[in-house]
Amino acid sequence: MDSNGIIKNIGKNIKIARVIKDWTQEELSGSCGLTVTTISLIENGINNDIRLQSLLSIIDSLGITVEELFVQRKQSTCLAEVNETKS
């Protein structure tokens, strides 16, 4: 996986964790101290200049591990995880 793929994967995993926690981007923003725009750019894999401190703040706010950021999930698995948590 190239660096763009890694960035997109991290963003996808952050979004999954946020949705599972039933948080909006605004709520995550308030918790980790980043702007909603920054959260959106990260989740969409557009921000390819993510600072380590920003990632650590997001991880801490969401209560996930660094390893969980790098897990590669299939789209169907992502949807199943979110749906299972929402049920």
ABEGO torsion letter per residue (X at the ends): XBAAAAAAAAAAAAAAAAAAAGBBAAAAAAAAGBBAAAAAAAAAGABABBBAAAAAAAAAAAGBBAAAAABBBBAAAAAAAAAAAAX
